[in-house]
Amino acid sequence: MLKLEGDWGVRPNQHAMNKSEYFKAMAGRRLSRIEEQLRLIKNQANKRNYDYTDEDVEKIENLLHEMVEDTLETLKGKKPSYFVLK
């Protein structure tokens, strides 16, 4: 379960918070939603209800890694947070 200390995940009020507080509040709420969605994906490991191959799992794993890497690069300022047409 997600454990963040301090102001992470408090109910955000953009007008009553400074930018740092608002960032932490929104990140905490969004990370909680991600945690819930990952739990639902994990439920699909139940072979009584689902049929899948190792290749299917690898596709999901690769996609999750790519999404996390992309998000972290954007947060670290290594990549623009908007789409660039090439």
N, C-alpha and C positions, 0 to 999 in steps of 0.2 A: 504494500500500500504506500502511496505517495506521502512522504513526510517532509514538509518545508516549514522552517521556523520563521518567526517574525510576521511581517505583513503579507506574506505570500498567500494568495487565495482569499483574502478578505473581500467583502462585497465592494466592488469598485464604484467610486463616485469621482469621475474625472474632474469635476469642478472643485471638489473639496480636497483633492490630493495634489501633491507635486508630481512631476513626471516620473520620478523614480518609484514613488509609492504606487502610482497607477500602473506602471510597468509590472511591478511585482504582483499586484492584485490580479491583473489580467492574466499574467503568465501562470499563476497558481490555479486559477479557474480553468484555463485552457489545458494545462497539464493534467488536471483531474479528469477532464473529459477524454483526453487521450488515453489515460490509464483505464477508464471504463471501456473504451472501444477495443483496446488491446486485450482486456479480459474477455470480451465477447469473441474476439478472434481465437483466443486460447481455448474457448469452449468447443471450437471446431475440431479439436484433437480427439473428441469422442468418436471412436471408430464405429460405435453402434448406430450413430446418427449420420455419419459422413463417410464418404469414400474418396480418398485422395492418394496421390503418389508422392514419392520423395521429390520429384520434379516440381509438383505443385507447391510443396512447402518451400523449396528453393526459390521459386519465383516470388513468393510472398516475402521471404527473407531478403532477397535482393532489393525488392521494391521498398521495404521498410528501411533498409540501410541507406538507400539512395535518398529517400525523403528526409531522414534524420540528418544525413551529411549536408544536404542542400539547405536545410533549415539552419544548422549550426554555422555554415559558411556565411549565410545572410546575416545572422545575428552578430557574427564576428567582423562584419564589414568587408568580407573578402568577395562578396558577390552582391550585385544590386538586388533590392527587394522587389523589383518589378521586372516584367518580361521585356526582353530586347529582341526585336525582329532582326534577323540576319538575312 
